Amino acid sequence: MLVRYEIQLDEGSRMPVDLTLQIPVDAQSLTISNLNEDNDTLGLQTDVEDIGLWKDVRFTTITRVIEVEYYDPNLVKEGEQRLFEFEWLSIYPVDSLSLNIRQPFGGSDIHSQPAMDEKFTGSGNIEYYTGELGSVPAGEVFTLSLMYTKNTSNPAYPALPVAPAMDVNETTPGKTPSPLSVVLWLLSFAVAVLVLVGIYYLWFHYKTREKQTHVVDGVGIRNPEKQMVFCHECGKRSSPGDIFCSNCGTELRRVDSFTKPLKAQNED
C-alpha cells in the first residue's frame, strides 16, 4: 500500500529546521522531499534508525512543505477481501489531520474506521474518499482501518493511467528515443558499415593485384633464372637454375627479360 504524507509547518517556523518522523519499521522505498512555491521537489538526506515497531527518520527541511512517501507491506488479502491498518505516530502535536483515500483499482464496497463519507473525483476520473479528523496530540497513535473488495476482472474499473514522476524532455536521463531517431541511427550505422566494407574490398583487391604482380615480376620475366621450364625435346619439367634437361641432356630454352618469347618472334 502506498502511503503519502504532505506536512505543512506553522508559518512562523524558521528555516532550516531539524525534524524527526516515525514510520512503521517495515516501511519500504522511503523518500522525503521539500516542496517549494513553484511546486518543485527537492530530495532530502535522511538518517534512519529502527526503534521497536517504528523507524525514527531524521532530516533537515528548508521549506515549510514536506512530502513523505513509502510503501507499507501490511495489506492483508483474503480472496477478494482487503484489509489495511494505517498508523500515525508523531512526537509533535498535529493541529489538523486530514486523510484522502484513493479508490483502489478494481476496488468496491469501501469502508473505513473512522468513517470518511465525503467523496470527490480527481484527475483521470479517479474517486477519492476524504475526511477532516481534527487535532492529534503529540505521542498519540492515530489508527485508520480500511476494508474493501477488490475484483480486477470487473470491467467497470479501467486500468490506472501511467504518468511520469517528473517532466520529460530531451535531457531526461533514460528517456527512450523517438522511433524516427532510432531509424536515422540505424541508417547511419548501415552506411558506416557499407563504407568500411567498401574500403576493405578496395584494400583487399589492391593487395591481391600487388601480390599477383609481385609473383609475375619476381618469378617470371624479370627473373628468368628462377623460372621453371619444360624440355622442348622430352617434356620433363626442369628445376630452377637448370641449363640442360636432366632427362635427355638437351639445352633448355629460357625467356629472359631482353628476349621476346618464341611465339612473339614468329609473329614479328
FENTA-V323491 format. One line per field, one symbol per residue. ss: DSSP state (H for helix, E for strand, - for the rest). phi: phi as a letter, one per 20 degrees, with the letter a starting at -180 (. if undefined). psi: psi as a letter, one per 20 degrees, with the letter a starting at -180 (. if undefined). A space follows every 10 residues. Layout:
BEGIN
ss->???
phi->???
psi->???
END
This chain:
BEGIN
ss->-EEEEEEE-- ------EEEE EEEE---EEE EEEEE----- EEE---EEEE E--EEEEEEE E---EEEEEE E---EEEE-- EEEEEEEEE- ---E---EEE EE----EEEE EEE----EEE E-HHH-EEEE EE---E---- EEEEEEEEEE ---------- ---------- --------HH HHHHHHHHHH HHHHHHHHHH HHHHHHHHHH HHHHHHHHH- HHHHHH---E ------E--- ---E------ E--------- -HHHHHH-
phi->.edcdcddeg fefeefbecc ddcgfefclf ccbecefeme dcfdfccdcf cmecdeddbd edcfdcdcbb ddeeeedcme ecccddcccc edfdfbdccc defffmeble cbcffcefcb defmleecdc aedmecffne eeccdccadc cfefffdfff fdcffbfdbf effmffffgf ffffffffff ffffffffff ffffffffff fffffffede ffcffeeecd ffednffeeg nfddffednf ffecddfdcf ggffffff
psi->ppppqopprq hjppqrqpqp qprqhjqqlp ppqqpahjkq qoqqqqoppp ncjrppoprp qiripppppr pojkpppnci qqppoppppp iqqohopqqp pppqpjqrlp qqoqqoiqqq paqjkpqqpq qojbqpqpip ppppppprpo niioiiorqp qpqqhrppah jppjppqqhg hgghgggggg gggggggggh gggggghghh gghggghhid himhijpprq pigijqprqp iqhqpigijq pqpqprijpq qhghhhh.
END
